[in-house]
Amino acid sequence: MSKKTIGVIGAGKMGSALAIPLKNRGYDVIATRRSVKKMKELSDLGIEITSNNRSAVQKSDVVIFSLKPGDTVEQMQKLRSELEGKMVISICASLPISKMEALLPNSTIIRTMTNVASKYGSAFTIYSISKKVSQKKEEEAQEILDCFGTFEKIEEKYMDPLTPISGSGPAYLFTVMESMVYAGLKVGVPRDLALRASHQAVLASAKLVEDSDATLSELRETFITPGGVTIEALYELENSGIKAAFMKAIEAASDKAKKSSEEFMEKMDGMDLEIEEEN
Ligand SMILES: NC(=O)c1ccc[n+]([C@@H]2O[C@H](COP(=O)([O-])OP(=O)(O)OC[C@H]3O[C@@H](n4cnc5c(N)ncnc54)[C@H](OP(=O)(O)O)[C@@H]3O)[C@@H](O)[C@H]2O)c1
């Protein structure tokens, strides 16, 4: 069976991080953006590049929109007839399934949130669908999401609140890793050695969470010996209110996601989704 052709509309930071693993998995990929010159990395990998969204959609079986929300709506409106009967995957924050189904009533809509680790097949992708999507179509979508890493179906109401963890989570962990490297530097450990140790600490933590049934607190306990080293650091961390700092930070990001979503929806409510397509 021949592999599908997948169009990636808006191959910027995220779109490129989706196009590359799809190509690596053997799909034919067509990527678009207005500045074609900026897609050299993609064309060097054998991905077809163009600035013509319409022809890319015409040649594709599945179309991924990785544009900013306003551009996504604009392009969905313009390309409505070319998208008929096709699967449309959006990675756009703030754009609900109901609005996309109104824009594209004859397409299969898959709403997702992922992150740039998809480039290496290591992202955690969450997705939501409406009842209109058949099990067969959902399985087809899962085959594509599998190229980006692990995936999980969630209720759409969790999409915005979860985005600061699933979409941005690695950014917070880089801050933790950098703090460990700096701590190493402060006590005289060479930078690259401190980075390797911090990297392995994150890998080991993830592996323990993955392979064990223990809770996070139980896992932490296994590193603590009475009067030992770990408890010294944990005491200082507790004293600095680190958990509250993380909770407040992620809650602030959730509030921001909710606010952006509401503002975008207000803008959309003022738009006519039935606008005639341009030729
Ligand atoms: N960055 C992340 O970590 C992340 C994570 C999850 C989801 N997202 C979502 O991904 C989407 C894109 O974010 P991003 O960070 O990848 O932004 P980005 O790097 O700015 O990518 C958007 C791309 O769209 C292209 N574009 C704009 N108008 C276009 C048009 N009419 N036709 C074709 N291409 C067009 C732009 O390139 P030209 O100017 O050359 O056209 C740009 O490269 C957003 O909706 C965001 O919510 C991002």
Ligand as a Chemical Component Dictionary entry (heavy atoms), coordinates in Angstrom:
data_LIG
# 
_chem_comp.id                   LIG 
_chem_comp.type                 NON-POLYMER 
_chem_comp.pdbx_formal_charge   0 
_chem_comp.three_letter_code    LIG 
# 
loop_
_chem_comp_atom.comp_id 
_chem_comp_atom.atom_id 
_chem_comp_atom.alt_atom_id 
_chem_comp_atom.type_symbol 
_chem_comp_atom.charge 
_chem_comp_atom.model_Cartn_x 
_chem_comp_atom.model_Cartn_y 
_chem_comp_atom.model_Cartn_z 
_chem_comp_atom.pdbx_ordinal 
LIG N1  N1  N 0  6.167  26.788 18.764 1  
LIG C1  C1  C 0  5.654  25.847 19.537 2  
LIG O1  O1  O 0  6.321  25.301 20.423 3  
LIG C2  C2  C 0  4.230  25.377 19.318 4  
LIG C3  C3  C 0  3.779  24.244 20.025 5  
LIG C4  C4  C 0  2.495  23.776 19.781 6  
LIG C5  C5  C 0  1.668  24.426 18.879 7  
LIG N2  N2  N 1  2.114  25.536 18.242 8  
LIG C6  C6  C 0  1.180  26.167 17.286 9  
LIG O2  O2  O 0  1.781  26.079 16.016 10 
LIG C7  C7  C 0  1.371  27.180 15.203 11 
LIG C8  C8  C 0  2.620  27.772 14.560 12 
LIG O3  O3  O 0  3.515  28.174 15.579 13 
LIG P1  P1  P 0  5.083  28.325 15.301 14 
LIG O4  O4  O 0  5.716  28.560 16.620 15 
LIG O5  O5  O -1 5.577  27.211 14.436 16 
LIG O6  O6  O 0  5.093  29.689 14.452 17 
LIG P2  P2  P 0  6.028  30.096 13.241 18 
LIG O7  O7  O 0  7.412  29.550 13.409 19 
LIG O8  O8  O 0  5.867  31.574 13.061 20 
LIG O9  O9  O 0  5.362  29.323 12.004 21 
LIG C9  C9  C 0  4.258  29.792 11.281 22 
LIG C10 C10 C 0  4.662  29.764 9.831  23 
LIG O10 O10 O 0  3.543  30.048 9.029  24 
LIG C11 C11 C 0  4.031  30.604 7.835  25 
LIG N3  N3  N 0  2.918  31.315 7.172  26 
LIG C12 C12 C 0  2.295  32.463 7.539  27 
LIG N4  N4  N 0  1.297  32.747 6.678  28 
LIG C13 C13 C 0  1.290  31.755 5.754  29 
LIG C14 C14 C 0  0.484  31.474 4.618  30 
LIG N5  N5  N 0  -0.510 32.291 4.229  31 
LIG N6  N6  N 0  0.750  30.344 3.927  32 
LIG C15 C15 C 0  1.762  29.509 4.273  33 
LIG N7  N7  N 0  2.556  29.733 5.335  34 
LIG C16 C16 C 0  2.323  30.838 6.062  35 
LIG C17 C17 C 0  5.158  31.540 8.265  36 
LIG O11 O11 O 0  6.190  31.612 7.319  37 
LIG P3  P3  P 0  6.215  32.757 6.174  38 
LIG O12 O12 O 0  6.187  34.064 6.885  39 
LIG O13 O13 O 0  7.455  32.462 5.412  40 
LIG O14 O14 O 0  4.986  32.515 5.399  41 
LIG C18 C18 C 0  5.728  30.810 9.496  42 
LIG O15 O15 O 0  6.925  30.150 9.199  43 
LIG C19 C19 C 0  0.616  28.145 16.118 44 
LIG O16 O16 O 0  -0.763 28.024 15.894 45 
LIG C20 C20 C 0  0.953  27.664 17.521 46 
LIG O17 O17 O 0  -0.137 27.820 18.408 47 
LIG C21 C21 C 0  3.374  26.013 18.416 48 
# 
loop_
_chem_comp_bond.comp_id 
_chem_comp_bond.atom_id_1 
_chem_comp_bond.atom_id_2 
_chem_comp_bond.value_order 
_chem_comp_bond.pdbx_ordinal 
LIG N1  C1  SING 1  
LIG C1  O1  DOUB 2  
LIG C1  C2  SING 3  
LIG C2  C3  SING 4  
LIG C2  C21 DOUB 5  
LIG C3  C4  DOUB 6  
LIG C4  C5  SING 7  
LIG C5  N2  DOUB 8  
LIG N2  C6  SING 9  
LIG N2  C21 SING 10 
LIG C6  O2  SING 11 
LIG C6  C20 SING 12 
LIG O2  C7  SING 13 
LIG C7  C8  SING 14 
LIG C7  C19 SING 15 
LIG C8  O3  SING 16 
LIG O3  P1  SING 17 
LIG P1  O4  DOUB 18 
LIG P1  O5  SING 19 
LIG P1  O6  SING 20 
LIG O6  P2  SING 21 
LIG P2  O7  DOUB 22 
LIG P2  O8  SING 23 
LIG P2  O9  SING 24 
LIG O9  C9  SING 25 
LIG C9  C10 SING 26 
LIG C10 O10 SING 27 
LIG C10 C18 SING 28 
LIG O10 C11 SING 29 
LIG C11 N3  SING 30 
LIG C11 C17 SING 31 
LIG N3  C12 SING 32 
LIG N3  C16 SING 33 
LIG C12 N4  DOUB 34 
LIG N4  C13 SING 35 
LIG C13 C14 SING 36 
LIG C13 C16 DOUB 37 
LIG C14 N5  SING 38 
LIG C14 N6  DOUB 39 
LIG N6  C15 SING 40 
LIG C15 N7  DOUB 41 
LIG N7  C16 SING 42 
LIG C17 O11 SING 43 
LIG C17 C18 SING 44 
LIG O11 P3  SING 45 
LIG P3  O12 DOUB 46 
LIG P3  O13 SING 47 
LIG P3  O14 SING 48 
LIG C18 O15 SING 49 
LIG C19 O16 SING 50 
LIG C19 C20 SING 51 
LIG C20 O17 SING 52 
# 
